[in-house]
């Protein structure tokens, strides 16, 4: 993780590994701008769960929580952001499980 200060913000570069060995071509760098907190902060959380019937009397339950630090004055915006993050990730995971469930059904036919 690289850290640099720019105009009162902290920019973090996060690298995701694609495969076993990371080469320059395989790097997926994401810059995340982080505001430093200069006054008291609050934390907001959003949690959502989903249970998916996988067939054959099996089910999978997924639960995701996103907790964000925020300024007290920005609680509504942070809660909206937290909800969006959880819903996006939960939707992605449920989609993957549905694809897996369908491929498993096809394999047993």
Protein Blocks (a to p, Z undefined) as FASTA:
>chain_A
ZZddeehiacddddddedjbdcfklpccddddddddfbdcddddddddddddebjhiacd
ddddddddddfklmmmmmmmmmmmmmmmmmmmmmmmmmmmmmmmmmmZZ
